[in-house]
């Protein structure tokens, strides 16, 4: 008799009968919750799984067939699959959070790194002071202020070729000046 009653409730739910849905929920919620809890080990998670199973039933996801087995077996199978989906989602969310935290930690330079960068910056400034004034001005405008070579040529009133030549010569001079230091940086 109970088997027939479950099938009738299921058919009524497929016809969007809310009273049948409530009756089925009242009848199976505790069983589904216990089953889900044993899989997810979490009360809120088990409740979410049961709610998702009920939504799947209401929306007609998966079709029950009496020939394939008992209604409760089918319902528990849906619950099992939903709990597995829930666990996968939680694992992915946890991995994403861990990845984001790790990524955030990795992007923050350590104290030693900050000291090293400060030291390198000071050394580059010292090397910049050894450049001729016109080279230093062009390097400053190009690398530190973001001017294009054409804008620099207009600003300092020299031909574009001269700007390019001064940048090239200044970089060669800085490279030679910082050569020993660069070997230590690598």
N, C-alpha and C positions, 0 to 999 in steps of 0.2 A: 504493500500500500504506500509506504513512504517513497519508494522509487517512483511510483506513478505521480505522487504529489510533487516531487522535485521537478519532474519533467513538465508538469502543468505550470508550476511557478516559472520555470525557465521559458516556456512558450509565452506566458503572459508578459514576462520581462521583455522578450523580443518584440512584443506588441506595444511596448512602452507603458506598461501598467505599473505605476509608482507603488501602489499598495503591494503588488507582488514582489517588487524590489525590496520593500521594507520587510516583508515576511521572510524572504530569503536571507536578508542581512541578519535579522534577528535569529534565524535558525543556525546560520553558519559562521557568524562573525567571530565567536570565541574559538571555534576550531581553526579557522583560517589565521587568526591572530597567533594562537599557540604554535601553529605550524611555521608561520613566518618568523616568529620570535626565535625559534630554534635555529633558524638560518641566519638572521641578521644580528642577533644578540643585542637588541636595542628596542625599547618600547616604542619610541617615536617612529623608528624605521618600520617596525612590524605594523603599526597603525597605518603608515603610509602605503605599505604593500597591500593591506586589506582594502584600503580605499581605492587603490589603483585597480585591484581585481574587480571591485564592484563597478568601477567606471568602464572597464573592459566589457563586463557583462552587459551593462546598460547600452553601450555603443555597438554591441554585437560583434566584438572581436572574438574570433574563434567560434566554431559551431559545435554544439554538443550533439552526439549521435548515440542513441541507446544501444545500437549494435556494437559499439566500440567499448563499452564498459559502463560502470556505475557513474552516476552524476557526481557523487562526492569525489571519486577518483579523478574525474575530469577537472573538477573545481580545485582540488589540491594540486594538480599538475599546473594549472594556470597560476596558482599562488606560488608554486616553486619557481616557475619561469620569471614571474614578476619580481620575486625576491632576488633571484640571480641578477636580473637587470638593475635592481636597486643597488646591490652590492658593487656591481661594475661601475655604476654611476658614482657611488661614494668613493670608490678607489680612484677613479679618474679625477674627481674633484680634489681628493687628498693629494694625489700626485701633482696636480696643477698648482695647488697652494704651496706644496713643498718646492716645486720647481721655481715658482715665482719668488719664494723667500730666498732660495739658494741663489737665484739670478740676482736678486736685490743685494744680497750680502756680497756676492762676487763683484758687483759693479762699484762697490764702495772701496776706495783705496785704503790700505792699511796705513798706520802711522809711519812705518819704515818707508813705504812707497811715497808718501807725501813729503817726507824729509828728502828722499832721493830726488824727487821732481823739483823741489825748491833748490836743492844744490845744483842741479842741472840748469835750472833757469838762471841762477846767479852766474854760472859759468858762461852761458850763452850771452848774457848781458855784458860780461867782461870782454868776450870775444867781439861783440858788436862795437865796443868802444875803440877797438883797434882799427875799425874800418874808416875810410875817408868819409868826411861829412856828407858828401853827395850820395855815396853808396849807402850809408847808414839811413839817411832820409828815405831813399827809395825802398830799402828793405823794410823799414818801419811802415811805410804807406802800403806796400804790397802784402806783407805777411801779417802784420799786426793790426792794420786798419782796414784791410780788405779791398783796397783800391785796385782797379784793373790797370794793366800797363798803359793803356791808352789814357785813362784818367790821370795817371801819374805824369805822363808826358805833358798833358795840358796844364796840370797844377804847377809843375816845376819849370815849365816852358822850355822843354828840350825835345828833340825828335824821339819818336817811338823806339827807333833802333838804339839810341843812346841809353834809354831806360832798360831795354833788354840786355844790352852789354854790361851796364852797371850791376844789374841783378846777377848776371852770370859771374862776373868778376868778384862781386861781394860773396856769393855762395862759395866760390872756389877758395877765397881767403878764409872764410869761416870754417870750411872743411879742413883746411890745413891747420888752422888755429886750434880746432877741437879734435884733431886726429887722435892724439893720445887719449883724450877723455872718451872719445867714441868707442875705442877698443874696450874700455872698462864698462861702458854702458851695455854692450852686447852680451 
